[in-house]
């Protein structure tokens, strides 16, 4: 009755008391991350001012870490707010503290948070009694590989966007080149586009750039290249072609960083006892990294070739290792891992009856193609 009267009077839910719960993490702290400042809460008995505010400058982050060490804090819980948590997370991890990255959605489901100051206190309270579940983050050695792979995926999407804009400029000139060629950025397509940008307008001479492996005939290419070469559309084609070549250069640089890091990580592992099996497919995708992927991954995974699994090639295996690492003990079972990959349907069941199936979006490995960009 008291709880109901308080809620009726204030119009807000009463704060949940955790005093009856066992403190399984007495050395816990909570951090509410923000763009300009972080609010930190430590156990009240550890400092006369248990809640403090720190700016997000590097020097202030070091002062924050020093204060946590001074208060004998061993584990920290923080919300995953944008990307503001990343510098602090990495700094605390380097200091040897256990850092739990908490999904803000899980914390919001527990009532009691009212302000930034109370946010960090509430995080500390929940973490101290073991009510917070950390989000997955791979080992520190794998994090750079994940960053490089995600950067490469971003560059691939930018290049795919430029391909679509080149197609648009060609369509506006009624040049149906991408309708007779399966890949505008193939050998034939690039030679013809470069010829157009160099000033060639004769369809016969442009069609002479046809590669012998091209399925489209000479006559089809000539018909596709008969159009209206307007200056404004040629200008758009030129700019988008230059913008397409730039991310290709950056992708090559990114591949160099990935190769060097992958070689370093593989060298830290013992040579596998099982030899590397022959590849299942000898054909290599045009936009796949041009360095050897299977060899370093085979050593990094302890003699397991993930590319032998159906529907997983060397590039997909590299994406997988870059996202999760090689420690599969982070998931209790294969069902938990499948659910984390968003491959398990989120079915709503009550009384043994399926109420609403909600299939989740699967994990997509970005590819460079002429199709839609996700």
C-alpha positions as CSV (number, residue, x, y, z in Angstrom):
1,X,0.0,0.0,0.0
2,X,2.9,2.4,0.8
3,X,4.4,1.7,-2.6
4,X,1.1,2.4,-4.3
5,X,0.6,5.6,-2.4
6,X,4.1,6.9,-3.3
7,X,3.6,6.1,-6.9
8,X,0.2,7.8,-7.0
9,X,1.6,10.9,-5.3
10,X,4.7,11.4,-7.4
11,X,3.4,9.9,-10.6
12,X,6.8,8.0,-11.0
13,X,7.7,4.5,-10.0
14,X,9.4,4.1,-6.7
15,X,13.1,3.2,-6.7
16,X,13.7,-0.5,-6.3
17,X,15.8,-1.3,-3.2
18,X,18.7,-3.8,-3.6
19,X,19.6,-3.9,0.0
20,X,18.4,-7.5,0.4
21,X,20.5,-8.8,-2.4
22,X,23.9,-10.3,-1.8
23,X,26.8,-8.2,-2.9
24,X,28.7,-10.6,-5.1
25,X,30.8,-7.8,-6.6
26,X,31.7,-5.5,-3.6
27,X,34.5,-3.9,-5.6
28,X,32.3,-2.7,-8.4
29,X,31.9,0.7,-9.9
30,X,29.5,2.2,-12.4
31,X,30.2,4.7,-15.2
32,X,27.7,6.7,-17.2
33,X,29.5,7.6,-20.4
34,X,28.8,10.9,-22.3
35,X,30.2,13.0,-25.0
36,X,31.6,15.7,-22.7
37,X,31.9,14.0,-19.3
38,X,31.7,10.7,-17.5
39,X,29.9,10.2,-14.2
40,X,31.6,7.5,-12.0
41,X,30.2,5.9,-8.8
42,X,32.2,3.8,-6.5
43,X,31.1,2.1,-3.2
44,X,30.2,4.7,-0.6
45,X,32.6,3.4,2.0
46,X,35.6,3.8,-0.4
47,X,35.6,7.6,-0.7
48,X,34.0,10.6,1.0
49,X,32.7,11.7,-2.4
50,X,31.6,8.4,-4.0
51,X,30.2,10.0,-7.2
52,X,32.4,12.2,-9.3
53,X,32.3,13.8,-12.8
54,X,35.3,13.6,-15.1
55,X,35.8,15.3,-18.5
56,X,36.5,13.2,-21.5
57,X,39.9,14.6,-22.2
58,X,42.7,12.0,-22.1
59,X,44.3,13.5,-19.0
60,X,40.9,13.3,-17.2
61,X,40.5,9.7,-18.2
62,X,43.8,8.9,-16.6
63,X,42.7,10.7,-13.4
64,X,39.5,8.6,-13.5
65,X,41.5,5.4,-13.8
66,X,43.8,6.5,-11.0
67,X,40.8,7.2,-8.7
68,X,39.3,3.8,-9.4
69,X,42.6,2.1,-8.5
70,X,42.8,4.2,-5.4
71,X,39.3,3.1,-4.4
72,X,40.4,-0.5,-4.9
73,X,37.8,-1.1,-7.6
74,X,38.3,-4.3,-9.6
75,X,35.3,-4.4,-11.9
76,X,33.5,-1.6,-13.8
77,X,30.1,-1.5,-15.6
78,X,29.4,1.1,-18.3
79,X,26.7,1.7,-20.8
80,X,27.5,1.4,-24.5
81,X,26.7,5.0,-25.4
82,X,27.6,5.7,-29.0
83,X,31.4,5.5,-29.4
84,X,32.2,7.6,-26.3
85,X,32.9,4.5,-24.2
86,X,35.7,3.2,-26.4
87,X,38.7,5.3,-25.2
88,X,37.7,4.8,-21.6
89,X,37.1,1.1,-22.1
90,X,40.5,0.5,-23.6
91,X,42.3,2.6,-21.0
92,X,40.7,0.7,-18.1
93,X,41.4,-2.6,-19.8
94,X,45.1,-1.6,-20.0
95,X,45.0,-0.8,-16.3
96,X,44.0,-4.4,-15.6
97,X,40.4,-3.7,-14.5
98,X,37.5,-5.9,-15.6
99,X,35.2,-3.8,-17.7
100,X,31.6,-4.8,-18.5
101,X,30.0,-3.1,-21.5
102,X,26.3,-3.1,-20.8
103,X,23.5,-2.8,-23.3
104,X,21.5,0.4,-22.4
105,X,18.3,-1.5,-23.3
106,X,18.9,-4.0,-20.5
107,X,19.5,-1.3,-17.9
108,X,16.4,0.7,-18.9
109,X,14.3,-2.4,-18.2
110,X,15.1,-2.0,-14.5
111,X,13.3,0.9,-12.9
112,X,15.1,3.5,-10.8
113,X,17.3,5.6,-13.1
114,X,16.5,9.3,-13.0
115,X,19.6,11.4,-13.9
116,X,23.3,11.1,-15.0
117,X,24.4,10.9,-11.4
118,X,21.8,8.3,-10.5
119,X,22.6,6.4,-13.7
120,X,26.2,5.6,-12.6
121,X,25.0,4.8,-9.0
122,X,22.3,2.5,-10.4
123,X,24.8,0.8,-12.7
124,X,27.1,0.2,-9.7
125,X,24.2,-1.2,-7.6
126,X,23.0,-3.6,-10.4
127,X,26.6,-4.7,-11.1
128,X,27.4,-5.3,-7.4
129,X,24.5,-7.8,-7.1
130,X,25.2,-9.5,-10.4
131,X,22.1,-8.2,-12.4
132,X,24.0,-6.9,-15.4
133,X,24.9,-9.0,-18.4
134,X,28.0,-7.8,-20.4
135,X,27.9,-7.4,-24.2
136,X,30.3,-9.4,-26.2
137,X,33.6,-7.9,-27.1
138,X,36.4,-10.0,-28.6
139,X,39.9,-10.3,-27.1
140,X,42.1,-7.3,-27.1
141,X,44.4,-8.9,-29.8
142,X,41.4,-9.4,-32.1
143,X,39.9,-5.9,-31.8
144,X,42.4,-4.3,-34.3
145,X,41.5,-7.0,-36.8
146,X,37.8,-6.3,-36.3
147,X,38.4,-2.6,-36.8
148,X,40.3,-3.1,-40.1
149,X,37.7,-5.5,-41.4
150,X,34.9,-3.1,-40.6
151,X,36.8,-0.2,-42.2
152,X,37.2,-2.4,-45.3
153,X,33.5,-3.1,-45.3
154,X,32.8,0.6,-45.2
155,X,35.1,1.2,-48.2
156,X,33.5,-1.6,-50.1
157,X,30.0,0.0,-49.6
158,X,31.4,3.4,-50.7
159,X,32.8,1.8,-53.9
160,X,29.5,0.0,-54.6
161,X,27.6,3.3,-54.2
162,X,29.9,4.9,-56.8
163,X,29.2,2.0,-59.2
164,X,25.5,2.7,-58.9
165,X,26.1,6.4,-59.6
166,X,28.1,5.6,-62.7
167,X,25.3,3.4,-63.9
168,X,22.9,6.3,-63.3
169,X,25.0,8.6,-65.4
170,X,25.2,6.1,-68.2
171,X,21.5,5.5,-68.1
172,X,20.8,9.3,-68.4
173,X,22.9,9.2,-71.6
174,X,20.9,6.1,-72.7
175,X,24.1,4.0,-72.7
176,X,22.9,0.6,-71.7
177,X,26.4,-0.8,-71.0
178,X,25.5,-2.2,-67.6
179,X,22.5,-4.1,-69.1
180,X,24.7,-6.1,-71.5
181,X,27.6,-6.6,-69.1
182,X,27.3,-8.6,-65.9
183,X,29.8,-6.3,-64.2
184,X,30.4,-2.7,-65.1
185,X,33.7,-2.8,-63.3
186,X,35.0,-5.9,-65.1
187,X,37.8,-5.9,-67.8
188,X,35.5,-4.9,-70.6
189,X,33.4,-2.4,-68.7
190,X,36.4,-0.4,-67.3
191,X,38.1,-0.2,-70.6
192,X,35.0,1.1,-72.3
193,X,34.3,3.6,-69.5
194,X,37.9,4.9,-69.7
195,X,37.6,5.2,-73.4
196,X,34.4,7.3,-73.0
197,X,36.1,9.6,-70.5
198,X,39.1,9.9,-72.9
199,X,36.8,11.4,-75.5
200,X,35.9,8.4,-77.7
201,X,32.3,8.4,-78.9
202,X,32.4,5.8,-81.8
203,X,30.4,2.7,-80.6
204,X,32.5,0.5,-82.9
205,X,35.8,1.6,-81.5
206,X,34.5,1.4,-77.9
207,X,33.1,-2.1,-78.6
208,X,36.5,-3.1,-79.8
209,X,37.7,-3.0,-76.2
210,X,35.6,-6.1,-75.5
211,X,37.4,-8.8,-73.7
212,X,37.4,-12.2,-75.3
213,X,35.8,-13.7,-72.2
214,X,32.8,-11.3,-72.3
215,X,29.5,-13.1,-73.0
216,X,27.9,-10.1,-74.7
217,X,28.5,-10.0,-78.5
218,X,30.2,-7.1,-80.4
219,X,26.9,-6.1,-81.9
220,X,25.1,-5.9,-78.5
221,X,27.8,-3.7,-77.1
222,X,27.6,-1.4,-80.1
223,X,23.9,-1.1,-79.7
224,X,24.3,-0.4,-76.0
225,X,26.9,2.4,-76.6
226,X,24.7,4.3,-79.0
227,X,23.4,7.2,-76.9
228,X,23.3,10.9,-76.2
229,X,26.7,12.0,-74.8
230,X,25.6,15.2,-72.9
231,X,28.3,17.2,-71.1
232,X,26.6,17.3,-67.7
233,X,26.2,13.5,-67.6
234,X,29.8,12.9,-68.8
235,X,30.9,15.2,-65.9
236,X,29.0,13.1,-63.4
237,X,30.4,9.9,-64.9
238,X,34.0,11.3,-64.7
239,X,33.6,12.4,-61.0
240,X,32.0,9.1,-59.9
241,X,34.6,7.1,-61.7
242,X,37.4,9.0,-59.9
243,X,35.5,8.5,-56.7
244,X,35.2,4.8,-57.4
245,X,39.0,4.4,-57.9
246,X,39.8,6.2,-54.6
247,X,38.2,3.6,-52.3
248,X,39.8,0.8,-54.3
249,X,43.2,2.3,-53.4
250,X,42.1,2.6,-49.8
251,X,40.9,-1.0,-49.8
252,X,44.4,-2.1,-51.0
253,X,46.0,-0.2,-48.2
254,X,43.6,-1.7,-45.7
255,X,44.4,-5.2,-47.1
256,X,48.0,-4.5,-46.4
257,X,47.3,-3.7,-42.8
258,X,45.1,-6.8,-42.4
259,X,47.7,-9.1,-43.9
260,X,50.4,-7.8,-41.6
261,X,48.2,-8.1,-38.5
262,X,47.0,-11.5,-39.5
263,X,50.5,-12.7,-40.0
264,X,51.5,-11.4,-36.6
265,X,48.6,-13.1,-34.8
266,X,49.3,-16.4,-36.6
267,X,53.0,-16.3,-35.7
268,X,52.0,-16.2,-32.0
269,X,50.4,-19.6,-32.3
270,X,52.0,-23.0,-32.4
271,X,52.2,-24.6,-35.9
272,X,49.1,-26.9,-36.3
273,X,49.6,-30.6,-36.4
274,X,47.1,-31.1,-39.3
275,X,48.1,-29.8,-42.7
276,X,46.1,-27.3,-44.6
277,X,43.6,-29.1,-46.8
278,X,43.2,-28.1,-50.4
279,X,40.8,-25.3,-51.2
280,X,37.2,-26.2,-52.0
281,X,37.0,-23.5,-54.7
282,X,40.0,-22.4,-56.8
283,X,38.1,-19.4,-58.2
284,X,38.9,-16.3,-56.3
285,X,36.5,-13.4,-56.1
286,X,37.7,-10.2,-57.8
287,X,37.1,-8.1,-54.7
288,X,38.5,-10.6,-52.2
289,X,41.8,-9.7,-50.5
290,X,44.6,-10.8,-52.8
291,X,46.9,-12.1,-50.1
292,X,46.8,-15.6,-48.6
293,X,44.0,-15.9,-46.1
294,X,43.6,-19.6,-45.5
295,X,47.2,-20.2,-44.3
296,X,47.3,-17.7,-41.4
297,X,43.7,-18.5,-40.4
298,X,44.5,-22.2,-40.3
299,X,47.3,-21.5,-37.9
300,X,45.4,-18.9,-35.9
301,X,42.5,-21.4,-35.3
302,X,44.8,-24.2,-34.2
303,X,44.5,-26.3,-37.4
304,X,40.9,-25.7,-38.3
305,X,40.1,-24.6,-41.8
306,X,36.8,-22.7,-41.6
307,X,36.6,-22.4,-45.4
308,X,35.8,-26.1,-45.6
309,X,32.3,-25.3,-44.1
310,X,29.5,-25.0,-46.7
311,X,28.8,-21.4,-47.7
312,X,31.9,-20.1,-45.9
313,X,34.8,-19.0,-48.1
314,X,38.2,-17.6,-47.0
315,X,36.9,-14.0,-46.9
316,X,33.8,-15.0,-44.9
317,X,36.0,-16.9,-42.5
318,X,38.2,-13.9,-42.0
319,X,35.1,-11.7,-41.3
320,X,34.0,-14.3,-38.7
321,X,37.3,-14.5,-36.9
322,X,37.6,-10.7,-37.0
323,X,34.2,-10.4,-35.3
324,X,34.4,-13.1,-32.6
325,X,38.0,-14.3,-32.4
326,X,38.9,-17.9,-31.6
327,X,37.6,-18.3,-28.0
328,X,34.3,-20.0,-28.4
329,X,33.9,-20.6,-24.7
330,X,32.3,-17.1,-24.5
331,X,29.1,-18.8,-25.4
332,X,27.6,-21.6,-23.3
333,X,26.4,-23.6,-26.3
334,X,26.0,-23.5,-30.0
335,X,22.4,-22.4,-29.5
336,X,23.6,-19.3,-27.7
337,X,26.1,-18.6,-30.5
338,X,23.5,-19.0,-33.1
339,X,21.2,-16.6,-31.3
340,X,24.0,-14.0,-31.0
341,X,24.5,-14.2,-34.7
342,X,20.9,-13.2,-35.1
343,X,20.1,-16.5,-36.9
344,X,17.6,-17.8,-34.4
345,X,14.0,-16.6,-34.7
346,X,12.6,-14.6,-31.9
347,X,9.4,-16.5,-31.5
348,X,6.8,-15.4,-29.0
349,X,5.3,-18.5,-27.4
350,X,2.7,-18.6,-24.6
351,X,1.1,-21.8,-23.4
352,X,2.9,-23.9,-26.0
353,X,1.3,-21.8,-28.8
354,X,3.2,-19.7,-31.2
355,X,1.9,-16.2,-31.1
356,X,4.1,-14.2,-33.4
357,X,7.2,-15.4,-35.2
358,X,9.8,-12.7,-35.6
359,X,12.8,-13.8,-37.7
360,X,15.9,-11.8,-37.1
361,X,18.1,-10.3,-39.7
362,X,21.1,-12.6,-40.4
363,X,24.7,-11.4,-40.2
364,X,25.7,-10.1,-43.6
365,X,29.2,-10.0,-44.9
366,X,29.5,-6.9,-47.1
367,X,30.5,-7.5,-50.7
368,X,31.4,-5.2,-53.6
369,X,28.8,-5.6,-56.4
370,X,26.7,-3.7,-58.7
371,X,23.5,-4.5,-56.8
372,X,21.8,-2.6,-54.0
373,X,24.0,-1.4,-51.2
374,X,22.7,-2.3,-47.7
